[in-house]
Amino acid sequence: MNPTAGRHVVVVGAGITGLSAAHRLMVDRPGLEVTVLEAAPAAGGRLVTTPFAGLPVDEGADSFLMSVPWAADLCTELGLSDELVAPSARSASLWLDERLRPIPAGSVLGLPLDPAMVQPGLLPEADLRRLAGPGLPEKRLPAGDGPAGDLSIGEVIRSCAGDAVLERLVDPLLGGVNAGLADEMSCASMTPQFLRAARSDDGLLATLRIATAGADPAAPIFNAHPAGMAHLIETLVERLAHRVRTNQRVLSITADENRWLIDLDNGTETADAVVVTTPAPVAATLVKAACPRAATTLRGIRHASVSLAAVAYRRSDLEVPADQSGFLVPRGSDMLMTACSFAGSKWSHLDDGEHTILRVSAGRIDDDRSSHMDDDTLVTALRRDLSTTLGVKAGPTAARVTRWPDSLAQFPVGHRRQMAEMLLGLNQDAPGLFVTGSAHNGVGIPACVRSGSDAAAAVSELLG
Ligand SMILES: Cc1cc2nc3c(=O)[nH]c(=O)nc-3n(C[C@H](O)[C@H](O)[C@H](O)COP(=O)(O)OP(=O)(O)OC[C@H]3O[C@@H](n4cnc5c(N)ncnc54)[C@H](O)[C@@H]3O)c2cc1C
């Protein structure tokens, strides 16, 4: 007999994490009743694609990493892998010393493994000499936090490669992706390969050189869908069918003997297990009654707010290099923008031959200026930055601003240990109530798919 037949699991939130969890449960545990409750009128959360300048331009994430398996595997399972596309432009630059300078070829998350690839003048001689060596720490690395011996990315890179490598290359890249500060970011959570390599006897750089030696330089780092990331969501929603219910805001979750009561604006659901996949601050409110200590941990997770502007220029007013995907702007450069992606150079499906479409980001954990500007003021400020960096003086033919308040979770040193303790507390105080999402294993889409699948596996184990 199927032990899950007739049992009900509620997933709260229909972003990529919640839909991945629900899909996993639906496929792996036939007979289990699965319901996804989503507060918004549509599923997708931070994955939103809308037409801009007549093209499907994403308002948030536009692609996912291929160097880790979870999102790619999900696409294969959904029959989407043949439709995925790789970026046409692979190299990117940094706005340094008042000009665009290429990120050294062969870098791993901004860390150059070969000093010969570093443009003259980009790094001081002392750092270049260190980059030619094995990357052993200046002094023995401290024991760090928890069993993983977690340190900040800043501590690791400063010690093994030099301050300028951290400040001019690694921080702009990692800080750009996560809107955070590499000096505060957990190396175990964000770049575990750096931590392992830095703690090895061979040294950070030597270990990474060996690890990347066989890698195919032409293999795409990212993939996207030509219809936008929303296509992944639409496919999942289609598979999950009636199981996904939108306009269903969950207000509270309480235990009732061995069932869970899920209160909504317009009724109550009961379930044998609940998987909460909302952003951490909402999850904190929802689990507070059942597990106050988990709520405290979730409430303590800091989030950066970011704004993303899509801007379209006539091609005659702005031409960008076809072989460049865009550039990052390090902190301290006196600009509002943190990154600029050349959408049409990066993705051929966003090149209509007539326009140059840019996706320009602003906002970091230590810079909330863009959140306090109205859309017109923000676009004006970003146009000023584009004039400085790309020299464009003409006005755009279209601009669209999307706000993502408190959207990018920060992973401080010790985050993994904290999350493990939080999940242990939840398991003890509230068995059957699970919390996951982008604040757990990482904010990237692959990490979210993994988090959803892990939660589904934990539910399966609980239900037998
Ligand atoms: C501007 C930006 C660009 C990004 N770019 C990339 C990229 O290129 N590649 C990449 O891999 N990642 C990128 N990311 C990160 C990635 O998009 C997110 O981390 C990921 O989409 C989060 O998914 P999630 O399902 O965990 O959360 P969400 O997408 O936030 O989903 C949570 C869902 O819960 C719902 N919800 C909230 N409260 C309730 C409630 N009370 N009841 C019911 N439902 C509720 C919300 O409406 C939402 O739909 C980017 C993020 C941002 C902000």
PDBQT file of the ligand as one rigid body, heavy atoms in Angstrom, charges set to zero:
ROOT
HETATM    1  C1  LIG A 501      17.136  41.473  -9.623  1.00  0.00    +0.000 C 
HETATM    2  C2  LIG A 501      17.465  40.032  -9.400  1.00  0.00    +0.000 A 
HETATM    3  C3  LIG A 501      18.222  39.353 -10.360  1.00  0.00    +0.000 A 
HETATM    4  C4  LIG A 501      18.543  38.017 -10.170  1.00  0.00    +0.000 A 
HETATM    5  N1  LIG A 501      19.271  37.370 -11.132  1.00  0.00    +0.000 NA
HETATM    6  C5  LIG A 501      19.508  36.054 -11.007  1.00  0.00    +0.000 A 
HETATM    7  C6  LIG A 501      20.106  35.320 -12.087  1.00  0.00    +0.000 A 
HETATM    8  O1  LIG A 501      20.376  35.868 -13.163  1.00  0.00    +0.000 OA
HETATM    9  N2  LIG A 501      20.323  33.994 -11.907  1.00  0.00    +0.000 N 
HETATM   10  C7  LIG A 501      19.977  33.344 -10.754  1.00  0.00    +0.000 A 
HETATM   11  O2  LIG A 501      20.217  32.136 -10.649  1.00  0.00    +0.000 OA
HETATM   12  N3  LIG A 501      19.362  33.995  -9.727  1.00  0.00    +0.000 NA
HETATM   13  C8  LIG A 501      19.115  35.323  -9.831  1.00  0.00    +0.000 A 
HETATM   14  N4  LIG A 501      18.451  35.984  -8.834  1.00  0.00    +0.000 N 
HETATM   15  C9  LIG A 501      18.022  35.239  -7.638  1.00  0.00    +0.000 C 
HETATM   16  C10 LIG A 501      16.760  34.399  -7.858  1.00  0.00    +0.000 C 
HETATM   17  O3  LIG A 501      15.919  35.010  -8.810  1.00  0.00    +0.000 OA
HETATM   18  C11 LIG A 501      15.972  34.245  -6.556  1.00  0.00    +0.000 C 
HETATM   19  O4  LIG A 501      16.809  33.937  -5.476  1.00  0.00    +0.000 OA
HETATM   20  C12 LIG A 501      14.923  33.133  -6.699  1.00  0.00    +0.000 C 
HETATM   21  O5  LIG A 501      14.095  33.375  -7.814  1.00  0.00    +0.000 OA
HETATM   22  C13 LIG A 501      14.121  33.056  -5.410  1.00  0.00    +0.000 C 
HETATM   23  O6  LIG A 501      13.132  32.064  -5.553  1.00  0.00    +0.000 OA
HETATM   24  P1  LIG A 501      12.245  31.605  -4.309  1.00  0.00    +0.000 P 
HETATM   25  O7  LIG A 501      11.204  30.679  -4.815  1.00  0.00    +0.000 OA
HETATM   26  O8  LIG A 501      13.098  31.099  -3.209  1.00  0.00    +0.000 OA
HETATM   27  O9  LIG A 501      11.604  32.957  -3.750  1.00  0.00    +0.000 OA
HETATM   28  P2  LIG A 501      10.522  33.912  -4.442  1.00  0.00    +0.000 P 
HETATM   29  O10 LIG A 501      10.748  33.959  -5.898  1.00  0.00    +0.000 OA
HETATM   30  O11 LIG A 501      10.525  35.159  -3.668  1.00  0.00    +0.000 OA
HETATM   31  O12 LIG A 501       9.152  33.131  -4.189  1.00  0.00    +0.000 OA
HETATM   32  C14 LIG A 501       8.484  33.170  -2.952  1.00  0.00    +0.000 C 
HETATM   33  C15 LIG A 501       6.990  33.236  -3.228  1.00  0.00    +0.000 C 
HETATM   34  O13 LIG A 501       6.302  33.263  -1.979  1.00  0.00    +0.000 OA
HETATM   35  C16 LIG A 501       5.162  34.081  -2.150  1.00  0.00    +0.000 C 
HETATM   36  N5  LIG A 501       4.672  34.497  -0.838  1.00  0.00    +0.000 N 
HETATM   37  C17 LIG A 501       5.197  35.441  -0.007  1.00  0.00    +0.000 A 
HETATM   38  N6  LIG A 501       4.448  35.539   1.107  1.00  0.00    +0.000 NA
HETATM   39  C18 LIG A 501       3.450  34.632   0.996  1.00  0.00    +0.000 A 
HETATM   40  C19 LIG A 501       2.367  34.243   1.849  1.00  0.00    +0.000 A 
HETATM   41  N7  LIG A 501       2.160  34.798   3.047  1.00  0.00    +0.000 N 
HETATM   42  N8  LIG A 501       1.519  33.274   1.412  1.00  0.00    +0.000 NA
HETATM   43  C20 LIG A 501       1.705  32.674   0.206  1.00  0.00    +0.000 A 
HETATM   44  N9  LIG A 501       2.713  33.004  -0.634  1.00  0.00    +0.000 NA
HETATM   45  C21 LIG A 501       3.574  33.970  -0.235  1.00  0.00    +0.000 A 
HETATM   46  C22 LIG A 501       5.685  35.233  -3.001  1.00  0.00    +0.000 C 
HETATM   47  O14 LIG A 501       4.619  35.928  -3.612  1.00  0.00    +0.000 OA
HETATM   48  C23 LIG A 501       6.575  34.494  -3.987  1.00  0.00    +0.000 C 
HETATM   49  O15 LIG A 501       5.880  34.134  -5.152  1.00  0.00    +0.000 OA
HETATM   50  C24 LIG A 501      18.112  37.332  -8.998  1.00  0.00    +0.000 A 
HETATM   51  C25 LIG A 501      17.350  38.004  -8.047  1.00  0.00    +0.000 A 
HETATM   52  C26 LIG A 501      17.017  39.334  -8.235  1.00  0.00    +0.000 A 
HETATM   53  C27 LIG A 501      16.186  40.046  -7.219  1.00  0.00    +0.000 C 
ENDROOT
TORSDOF 0
